[in-house]
Amino acid sequence: MLACGFGSGLVPFASGTWGTLAAWPLYLLIKPSFSDAAFGVFLLIAFIIGSLACQRTGRDLGVPDHGAIVWDEIVAFWLVLWVTPPDFLWQLAAFFAFRLFDVFKPPPARWVDIHMKNGFGVMLDDLIAALFAMVSLALGKLLLERFA
């Protein structure tokens, strides 16, 4: 249930996109309950538990990174949203940036995706995509502030 994003990963097409979309309102519901420090701890715990859940679900489904497994997208996108300005357009940009980097998997995400066929690898390649999205958003914000 957790690895499949409470059902969001069961959509038969673009499951990663659906998992990321599910993460957005969940973040808006969950984050206000936490201080920033507590949310950081929450994300770390979600990553660790997610690694275990993705490992088990991948094993049970016979595919280490089965398309229905979207907890990796959910946790990674929560991280991106955490550092994104709380404005709809910035969050929309964060969604597209994360999906772009998650789909195209720039190095080292592609290496992790190909070589680390376990729950930790499933979670890690999305964490790397999240880092790329966060850097691109930060650069975009810097450019907008400088030239707007």
C-alpha positions in Angstrom: 0.0 0.0 0.0 2.8 2.4 1.0 5.1 1.6 -1.9 2.2 2.0 -4.4 1.4 5.4 -3.1 -1.9 4.4 -1.4 -3.1 3.4 -4.9 -1.9 6.3 -7.0 0.7 4.0 -8.5 -1.9 1.6 -9.8 -3.0 4.0 -12.6 -2.1 1.9 -15.7 -0.2 4.8 -17.5 2.3 7.4 -16.3 2.2 6.0 -12.7 5.2 8.1 -11.6 3.3 11.3 -12.7 0.2 10.1 -10.8 2.3 9.4 -7.7 3.9 12.8 -7.9 0.5 14.4 -8.3 -0.7 12.5 -5.2 2.3 13.8 -3.3 1.3 17.4 -3.8 -2.0 17.6 -1.8 -0.5 15.2 0.7 2.3 17.6 1.3 -0.1 20.5 1.7 -2.0 18.5 4.3 1.0 17.1 6.2 3.6 19.8 6.2 1.8 22.4 8.4 1.8 19.9 11.2 5.7 19.9 11.3 8.4 22.4 12.1 11.1 22.4 9.4 13.4 20.3 11.6 10.7 17.8 12.3 9.7 17.6 8.6 13.4 16.9 7.8 13.3 14.0 10.2 9.9 12.9 8.8 11.4 12.9 5.3 14.4 10.8 6.4 12.1 8.3 8.1 9.8 8.2 5.0 13.0 7.5 2.9 14.2 4.7 5.2 10.7 3.1 5.5 10.2 3.6 1.8 13.4 1.8 0.9 12.2 -1.2 2.9 8.6 -1.0 1.4 9.9 -0.6 -2.1 12.3 -3.5 -1.6 9.6 -5.8 -0.4 7.0 -4.7 -3.0 9.5 -5.1 -5.8 10.4 -8.5 -4.6 6.7 -9.5 -4.3 5.9 -8.2 -7.8 9.0 -9.7 -9.3 10.4 -6.4 -10.6 12.7 -4.3 -8.4 11.3 -1.0 -9.7 7.8 -1.9 -10.8 5.8 0.9 -12.3 3.3 0.7 -9.5 5.9 1.7 -7.0 5.6 5.4 -6.6 6.6 6.0 -2.9 10.0 7.1 -4.3 8.3 9.9 -6.3 6.2 10.9 -3.4 9.0 11.3 -0.9 11.3 13.0 -3.4 8.7 15.5 -4.5 7.9 16.3 -0.8 11.6 17.2 -0.5 11.3 19.5 -3.6 8.1 21.1 -2.4 9.7 21.7 1.0 12.3 24.1 -0.5 9.9 25.6 -3.1 8.2 28.9 -2.5 4.7 28.3 -1.3 3.1 29.8 -4.5 1.1 27.7 -6.9 3.2 28.7 -10.0 6.4 27.8 -8.2 5.0 24.5 -7.1 3.8 23.8 -10.6 7.3 24.6 -11.9 8.6 22.2 -9.2 6.3 19.5 -10.4 7.4 19.8 -14.0 11.1 20.1 -13.1 11.0 17.0 -10.9 9.1 15.0 -13.5 11.6 16.0 -16.2 14.6 14.9 -14.1 12.9 11.8 -12.9 12.0 10.7 -16.4 15.3 11.6 -18.1 17.5 10.5 -15.1 20.7 12.5 -15.6 23.9 11.0 -14.2 24.3 9.7 -11.6 20.5 8.9 -11.3 20.6 6.8 -14.5 23.6 4.8 -13.0 21.7 4.2 -9.8 18.5 3.2 -11.7 20.5 0.7 -13.8 22.8 -0.8 -11.2 21.1 -0.6 -7.8 18.1 -3.0 -8.2 16.9 -2.8 -4.6 14.6 -0.6 -2.5 17.4 1.9 -1.6 18.2 2.3 -5.3 14.6 2.8 -6.2 14.4 5.7 -3.6 17.9 7.1 -4.4 17.5 7.7 -8.1 14.4 9.9 -7.3 16.2 11.7 -4.6 18.9 12.6 -7.2 16.2 13.8 -9.6 14.8 15.9 -6.7 18.2 17.5 -6.1 18.5 18.4 -9.8 15.0 19.9 -9.7 15.8 21.9 -6.6 19.0 23.3 -8.1 17.2 24.2 -11.3 14.4 25.9 -9.4 16.9 27.8 -7.3 18.7 29.0 -10.4 15.4 30.0 -12.0 14.5 32.0 -8.9 17.9 33.6 -8.9 17.6 34.6 -12.5 14.1 35.9 -12.1 15.1 38.0 -9.1 18.1 39.3 -10.9 16.5 40.2 -14.2 12.9 40.8 -13.3 
